[in-house]
Amino acid sequence: MQSGYDRFMPASDGIDFHSAYQDPDWSLVGDWPLLAVKFTEDVRYRRWWPSARDDFLRMRERRHQGRHRWICGYHVLRADFPVSDQVAHFLDAWDQVGGIEPGEFYQLDWEAWTYAHPEVATSRAARRFVDETNAAMGQVRGITYSSDWLPDSTLDADSRAEFIEWRSENPAGDPAAGLWYANYDTGPGPTGGPAEVAEYQADIWQWTRSATAPGFMDRVDLNELQPTGPGLLDRLTLRTAQPGPVFPLPEEADMAQRLDYRLGGELFVAMMDDGFQLGWIESGTDAALYPPHDVTRDWLVARLRSARTTTTGRSPFAGVPGYEDAELHQLWTAAAG
């Protein structure tokens, strides 16, 4: 990935798009490192949601094939709906695609939409959305998209521009304050993208909203990863090694079966001294625990009961000493369809 700090033409590391204006021909879409699609806005599904859901599932399929490193679904924050209701709606959209997998993250799209609903959400509302979403997902999985053109909101008592206030209270280095920054001026001046990206220590720079790209029928946004971008996205998508033990895979083949339900991915179940844990296969012989905490039996029961896609492979809860569990075995079998 190249830096755009001292160049007039930024790199094109990723695309974000809105399915309301696109009907991608996926046979022509390139192998972009990063792809993002709009999921939700306010608290209602719009007519384009089925298309967005299908586009994201196609993106996931391509990610599984190694064609994209990171994929993203984003929510447009509105000031005229309660934050918690918007979080619940956004999480429901993730449930409809089977949950968020390793290799995936979310974006909060926080900007001013003066043509339809002129009020701007406050900086505290933006942080609250991120905190509530991360808490529901169990770890930090999101980044905030915005720009310093965001004005002051009339919904708080101060007169500071909301983005400036947000960045001062959520500095670079805060794990939950990753920044996807928009500035469409690629020139070298003090208000140009390179200068402002450096000033605000952005991780991703959206440098145009009017690009053309193979496979897309309308204009798309192009983005350049900054030096901190790949590392941040790897952490948000659980590609970077997480705190916790790494241990050899059990020899029994039953313990390394794919567990393809809400979280998806190359997951397996392991029994630790203090309860069940999920892990994923890192290499042929090693595996890492699924962060950030132990997965309880009740957690597994709930996830298997709410399975949206089928499990594959024989149940790991029968036939392996120390792992037998009649209820979990029955739930796994039912999910296997």
VOPA-504635 format. One record per residue (C-alpha): residue number from 1; residue in one letter; x, y, z. Coordinates in nm, 3 decimals. Each point is the difference from the previous one (the first is absolute). Example, Ala and Ser with C-alpha at 12.3 -4.5 7.8 and 13.67 -1.06 7.14 Angstrom:
RODO resi resn       x       y       z
RODO    1    A   1.230  -0.450   0.780
RODO    2    S   0.137   0.344  -0.066
***
This chain:
RODO resi resn       x       y       z
RODO    1    M   0.000   0.000   0.000
RODO    2    Q   0.132   0.343  -0.091
RODO    3    S  -0.022   0.319   0.199
RODO    4    G  -0.182   0.296  -0.150
RODO    5    Y   0.175   0.258   0.216
RODO    6    D   0.232   0.129  -0.275
RODO    7    R  -0.179  -0.089  -0.323
RODO    8    F  -0.266   0.153  -0.219
RODO    9    M  -0.149  -0.334  -0.107
RODO   10    P  -0.095  -0.223   0.295
RODO   11    A   0.000  -0.376  -0.019
RODO   12    S  -0.322  -0.191  -0.060
RODO   13    D  -0.012  -0.264   0.273
RODO   14    G  -0.373  -0.044   0.038
RODO   15    I  -0.352   0.086  -0.112
RODO   16    D  -0.310   0.084   0.197
RODO   17    F  -0.340   0.009  -0.166
RODO   18    H  -0.377   0.016   0.054
RODO   19    S  -0.213  -0.278  -0.149
RODO   20    A  -0.283   0.245  -0.070
RODO   21    Y   0.209   0.137  -0.287
RODO   22    Q   0.189  -0.312  -0.104
RODO   23    D  -0.067  -0.344  -0.139
RODO   24    P   0.356  -0.135   0.000
RODO   25    D   0.108  -0.245  -0.268
RODO   26    W   0.213  -0.208   0.234
RODO   27    S   0.169  -0.177  -0.288
RODO   28    L   0.165   0.333  -0.082
RODO   29    V   0.067   0.140   0.349
RODO   30    G   0.370   0.002   0.078
RODO   31    D   0.180  -0.154   0.296
RODO   32    W   0.003   0.315   0.213
RODO   33    P   0.165  -0.041   0.342
RODO   34    L  -0.296   0.185   0.157
RODO   35    L  -0.370   0.001  -0.092
RODO   36    A  -0.279   0.171   0.196
RODO   37    V  -0.375   0.017  -0.060
RODO   38    K  -0.275   0.198   0.170
RODO   39    F  -0.214  -0.211   0.235
RODO   40    T  -0.237   0.230   0.183
RODO   41    E  -0.117   0.353   0.076
RODO   42    D  -0.217   0.110   0.296
RODO   43    V  -0.224  -0.289   0.121
RODO   44    R  -0.181  -0.121  -0.312
RODO   45    Y   0.091  -0.236  -0.279
RODO   46    R  -0.020   0.162  -0.340
RODO   47    R  -0.094  -0.152  -0.333
RODO   48    W   0.368  -0.050  -0.086
RODO   49    W   0.083  -0.210   0.310
RODO   50    P  -0.047  -0.340  -0.175
RODO   51    S   0.248   0.112  -0.266
RODO   52    A   0.247   0.121   0.263
RODO   53    R  -0.031  -0.326   0.191
RODO   54    D   0.059  -0.202  -0.317
RODO   55    D   0.295   0.219  -0.097
RODO   56    F   0.158  -0.049   0.342
RODO   57    L  -0.045  -0.377  -0.016
RODO   58    R   0.167   0.000  -0.340
RODO   59    M   0.282   0.209   0.147
RODO   60    R   0.033  -0.256   0.280
RODO   61    E   0.017  -0.286  -0.249
RODO   62    R   0.278   0.181  -0.185
RODO   63    R   0.180   0.071   0.329
RODO   64    H  -0.010  -0.372   0.079
RODO   65    Q   0.165  -0.053  -0.338
RODO   66    G   0.279   0.240   0.097
RODO   67    R  -0.107   0.272  -0.244
RODO   68    H  -0.052   0.270   0.265
RODO   69    R   0.183   0.039   0.329
RODO   70    W  -0.258   0.212   0.181
RODO   71    I  -0.374   0.054  -0.059
RODO   72    C  -0.230   0.242   0.178
RODO   73    G  -0.367   0.085   0.057
RODO   74    Y  -0.081   0.355   0.107
RODO   75    H  -0.276   0.193   0.173
RODO   76    V  -0.092   0.364  -0.064
RODO   77    L  -0.054   0.175   0.335
RODO   78    R  -0.307   0.222   0.027
RODO   79    A  -0.065   0.264   0.264
RODO   80    D  -0.378  -0.048  -0.006
RODO   81    F  -0.010  -0.358   0.134
RODO   82    P   0.123  -0.135   0.336
RODO   83    V   0.353  -0.138  -0.019
RODO   84    S  -0.090  -0.326   0.174
RODO   85    D  -0.280  -0.064  -0.249
RODO   86    Q   0.240   0.056  -0.288
RODO   87    V   0.251  -0.239   0.157
RODO   88    A  -0.268  -0.267   0.037
RODO   89    H  -0.101   0.044  -0.364
RODO   90    F   0.360  -0.023  -0.119
RODO   91    L   0.061  -0.314   0.206
RODO   92    D  -0.313  -0.156  -0.147
RODO   93    A   0.142   0.062  -0.347
RODO   94    W   0.319  -0.181   0.101
RODO   95    D  -0.212  -0.288   0.129
RODO   96    Q  -0.164  -0.020  -0.341
RODO   97    V   0.337  -0.071  -0.161
RODO   98    G   0.088  -0.259   0.263
RODO   99    G   0.193   0.225   0.239
RODO  100    I   0.338   0.167  -0.032
RODO  101    E   0.288  -0.233  -0.089
RODO  102    P   0.376   0.032   0.029
RODO  103    G   0.112   0.203  -0.300
RODO  104    E  -0.299   0.236   0.038
RODO  105    F  -0.060   0.330   0.180
RODO  106    Y  -0.257   0.276   0.014
RODO  107    Q   0.009   0.371  -0.072
RODO  108    L  -0.202   0.278   0.163
RODO  109    D  -0.077   0.254  -0.274
RODO  110    W  -0.033   0.331   0.185
RODO  111    E  -0.058   0.303  -0.217
RODO  112    A  -0.243   0.282  -0.078
RODO  113    W  -0.294  -0.081  -0.227
RODO  114    T  -0.139   0.347  -0.047
RODO  115    Y  -0.219  -0.079  -0.299
RODO  116    A  -0.234  -0.227   0.196
RODO  117    H   0.059   0.027   0.375
RODO  118    P   0.214   0.300   0.086
RODO  119    E   0.082  -0.067   0.363
RODO  120    V   0.343  -0.145   0.076
RODO  121    A   0.048  -0.275   0.257
RODO  122    T   0.228   0.107   0.284
RODO  123    S   0.349  -0.130   0.060
RODO  124    R  -0.121  -0.177   0.313
RODO  125    A  -0.275  -0.172  -0.199
RODO  126    A   0.261  -0.124  -0.247
RODO  127    R   0.217  -0.143   0.279
RODO  128    R  -0.302  -0.151   0.171
RODO  129    F  -0.097  -0.183  -0.318
RODO  130    V   0.348  -0.148  -0.029
RODO  131    D   0.020  -0.095   0.368
RODO  132    E  -0.342  -0.170   0.000
RODO  133    T   0.070  -0.187  -0.323
RODO  134    N   0.341  -0.117   0.119
RODO  135    A  -0.149  -0.113   0.332
RODO  136    A  -0.265  -0.205  -0.181
RODO  137    M   0.264  -0.156  -0.227
RODO  138    G   0.228  -0.079   0.293
RODO  139    Q   0.301   0.195  -0.126
RODO  140    V   0.102   0.308  -0.198
RODO  141    R  -0.104  -0.072  -0.359
RODO  142    G  -0.072   0.345  -0.145
RODO  143    I   0.142   0.322  -0.142
RODO  144    T  -0.154   0.348  -0.026
RODO  145    Y  -0.036   0.175  -0.335
RODO  146    S  -0.019   0.380   0.007
RODO  147    S   0.173   0.325  -0.092
RODO  148    D   0.074   0.344   0.142
RODO  149    W  -0.270   0.149  -0.221
RODO  150    L  -0.250  -0.133   0.258
RODO  151    P  -0.148   0.312   0.167
RODO  152    D  -0.111   0.057   0.356
RODO  153    S  -0.324  -0.170   0.105
RODO  154    T  -0.281   0.195   0.162
RODO  155    L  -0.067  -0.305   0.218
RODO  156    D   0.280   0.077   0.244
RODO  157    A   0.077   0.311   0.202
RODO  158    D   0.341   0.088  -0.144
RODO  159    S   0.089   0.173  -0.326
RODO  160    R   0.286  -0.227  -0.111
RODO  161    A  -0.009  -0.178  -0.335
RODO  162    E  -0.098  -0.359   0.074
RODO  163    F   0.289  -0.173  -0.178
RODO  164    I   0.260   0.221   0.168
RODO  165    E  -0.161  -0.072   0.335
RODO  166    W  -0.009  -0.373  -0.073
RODO  167    R   0.366  -0.020  -0.099
RODO  168    S   0.113   0.196   0.304
RODO  169    E  -0.189  -0.240   0.228
RODO  170    N   0.079  -0.314  -0.203
RODO  171    P   0.365   0.032  -0.102
RODO  172    A   0.195  -0.226  -0.231
RODO  173    G   0.116  -0.300   0.197
RODO  174    D  -0.337  -0.055   0.165
RODO  175    P  -0.091  -0.352  -0.122
RODO  176    A  -0.360   0.110  -0.061
RODO  177    A   0.091   0.325  -0.178
RODO  178    G   0.133  -0.119  -0.333
RODO  179    L  -0.065   0.266  -0.264
RODO  180    W  -0.116  -0.036  -0.361
RODO  181    Y   0.037   0.358  -0.122
RODO  182    A  -0.162   0.169  -0.301
RODO  183    N   0.167   0.281  -0.192
RODO  184    Y  -0.031   0.024  -0.377
RODO  185    D   0.275   0.256  -0.048
RODO  186    T   0.314  -0.190  -0.099
RODO  187    G   0.212   0.315  -0.021
RODO  188    P   0.291   0.093   0.228
RODO  189    G  -0.157   0.299   0.176
RODO  190    P  -0.077   0.024   0.373
RODO  191    T  -0.363  -0.105  -0.054
RODO  192    G   0.084  -0.272  -0.249
RODO  193    G  -0.046  -0.366   0.075
RODO  194    P   0.367  -0.085   0.062
RODO  195    A   0.035   0.279   0.258
RODO  196    E  -0.325  -0.072   0.183
RODO  197    V   0.052  -0.377  -0.002
RODO  198    A   0.333   0.060   0.172
RODO  199    E  -0.144   0.260   0.239
RODO  200    Y  -0.282  -0.223   0.121
RODO  201    Q   0.206  -0.321  -0.019
RODO  202    A  -0.250  -0.178  -0.219
RODO  203    D   0.031  -0.371  -0.074
RODO  204    I  -0.188   0.008  -0.332
RODO  205    W  -0.043   0.291  -0.240
RODO  206    Q  -0.307   0.017  -0.224
RODO  207    W   0.138   0.223  -0.273
RODO  208    T  -0.273  -0.008  -0.264
RODO  209    R  -0.370  -0.079  -0.025
RODO  210    S  -0.020   0.006  -0.378
RODO  211    A   0.223  -0.281  -0.123
RODO  212    T  -0.086  -0.268  -0.253
RODO  213    A   0.099  -0.361   0.053
RODO  214    P  -0.056  -0.321  -0.198
RODO  215    G  -0.317  -0.180   0.106
RODO  216    F  -0.171   0.309   0.145
RODO  217    M  -0.268   0.179  -0.203
RODO  218    D   0.020   0.331   0.188
RODO  219    R   0.266   0.209   0.168
RODO  220    V   0.174  -0.142   0.305
RODO  221    D   0.214   0.134   0.284
RODO  222    L   0.371  -0.079  -0.006
RODO  223    N   0.213  -0.028   0.311
RODO  224    E   0.367  -0.009   0.084
RODO  225    L   0.135  -0.186   0.301
RODO  226    Q   0.236   0.212   0.209
RODO  227    P   0.303  -0.152   0.176
RODO  228    T  -0.210  -0.093   0.305
RODO  229    G  -0.289  -0.133  -0.208
RODO  230    P   0.096  -0.364  -0.067
RODO  231    G   0.094  -0.061   0.363
RODO  232    L  -0.323   0.156   0.126
RODO  233    L  -0.216  -0.199  -0.242
RODO  234    D   0.181  -0.321   0.092
RODO  235    R  -0.080   0.066   0.365
RODO  236    L  -0.364   0.090  -0.068
RODO  237    T  -0.044  -0.314  -0.211
RODO  238    L   0.184  -0.228   0.243
RODO  239    R   0.280  -0.075  -0.244
RODO  240    T   0.262   0.125   0.245
RODO  241    A   0.088  -0.241   0.278
RODO  242    Q  -0.218   0.076   0.300
RODO  243    P   0.097  -0.027   0.368
RODO  244    G  -0.045  -0.349   0.134
RODO  245    P   0.157  -0.344  -0.027
RODO  246    V   0.085  -0.179  -0.320
RODO  247    F  -0.010  -0.377   0.023
RODO  248    P   0.037  -0.305  -0.227
RODO  249    L  -0.311  -0.131  -0.169
RODO  250    P  -0.130  -0.321   0.159
RODO  251    E   0.087  -0.311  -0.197
RODO  252    E  -0.363  -0.108  -0.019
RODO  253    A  -0.136   0.111  -0.337
RODO  254    D  -0.339   0.066   0.156
RODO  255    M   0.143   0.297   0.191
RODO  256    A   0.096   0.198  -0.311
RODO  257    Q  -0.331  -0.009  -0.188
RODO  258    R  -0.138   0.311  -0.163
RODO  259    L  -0.260   0.178   0.209
RODO  260    D  -0.195   0.199  -0.259
RODO  261    Y  -0.267   0.186   0.194
RODO  262    R  -0.035   0.365   0.093
RODO  263    L   0.368   0.078   0.046
RODO  264    G   0.107  -0.222  -0.289
RODO  265    G   0.357  -0.060  -0.100
RODO  266    E   0.245  -0.283   0.063
RODO  267    L  -0.102  -0.045   0.363
RODO  268    F   0.020  -0.286   0.243
RODO  269    V  -0.111  -0.066   0.357
RODO  270    A   0.240  -0.071   0.284
RODO  271    M  -0.062  -0.087   0.365
RODO  272    M   0.219   0.196   0.240
RODO  273    D   0.019  -0.021   0.377
RODO  274    D  -0.241   0.290   0.037
RODO  275    G  -0.246  -0.082  -0.280
RODO  276    F  -0.046  -0.029  -0.372
RODO  277    Q   0.196   0.221  -0.234
RODO  278    L  -0.009   0.064  -0.371
RODO  279    G   0.315   0.017  -0.205
RODO  280    W   0.101   0.022  -0.363
RODO  281    I   0.266  -0.185  -0.192
RODO  282    E   0.305   0.221  -0.054
RODO  283    S   0.217  -0.253  -0.177
RODO  284    G   0.016  -0.372  -0.055
RODO  285    T   0.088  -0.077   0.359
RODO  286    D  -0.076   0.305   0.215
RODO  287    A  -0.316   0.175   0.105
RODO  288    A  -0.084   0.316   0.190
RODO  289    L  -0.281   0.055   0.245
RODO  290    Y  -0.289   0.212  -0.116
RODO  291    P   0.032   0.331   0.191
RODO  292    P  -0.074   0.162   0.229
RODO  293    H  -0.130  -0.238   0.263
RODO  294    D  -0.096  -0.357   0.074
RODO  295    V  -0.307  -0.124  -0.180
RODO  296    T  -0.243  -0.148   0.246
RODO  297    R  -0.220  -0.300  -0.059
RODO  298    D  -0.307   0.227   0.007
RODO  299    W   0.164   0.213  -0.270
RODO  300    L   0.045  -0.304  -0.223
RODO  301    V  -0.354  -0.117   0.062
RODO  302    A  -0.138   0.339  -0.101
RODO  303    R   0.214   0.019  -0.315
RODO  304    L  -0.087  -0.350  -0.115
RODO  305    R  -0.369   0.063   0.062
RODO  306    S   0.015   0.313  -0.214
RODO  307    A   0.202  -0.160  -0.281
RODO  308    R  -0.074   0.164  -0.335
RODO  309    T   0.217  -0.224  -0.214
RODO  310    T   0.087  -0.364   0.039
RODO  311    T   0.285  -0.147   0.198
RODO  312    T   0.216  -0.251  -0.180
RODO  313    G   0.193  -0.299   0.120
RODO  314    R  -0.085  -0.237   0.281
RODO  315    S  -0.095   0.146   0.334
RODO  316    P   0.300   0.065   0.227
RODO  317    F  -0.223  -0.062   0.302
RODO  318    A  -0.023  -0.376  -0.035
RODO  319    G   0.263  -0.270  -0.010
RODO  320    V   0.298   0.198   0.132
RODO  321    P   0.072  -0.059   0.369
RODO  322    G  -0.053   0.313   0.207
RODO  323    Y  -0.209   0.172  -0.266
RODO  324    E  -0.325  -0.198   0.012
RODO  325    D  -0.308   0.216   0.045
RODO  326    A  -0.336  -0.141  -0.106
RODO  327    E  -0.180   0.332  -0.039
RODO  328    L   0.278   0.167  -0.199
RODO  329    H   0.033  -0.313  -0.214
RODO  330    Q  -0.373   0.011  -0.073
RODO  331    L   0.011   0.371  -0.084
RODO  332    W   0.300  -0.048  -0.229
RODO  333    T  -0.175  -0.286  -0.177
RODO  334    A  -0.314   0.209  -0.047
RODO  335    A   0.206   0.288  -0.141
RODO  336    A   0.167  -0.239  -0.240
RODO  337    G  -0.336  -0.041  -0.170
***
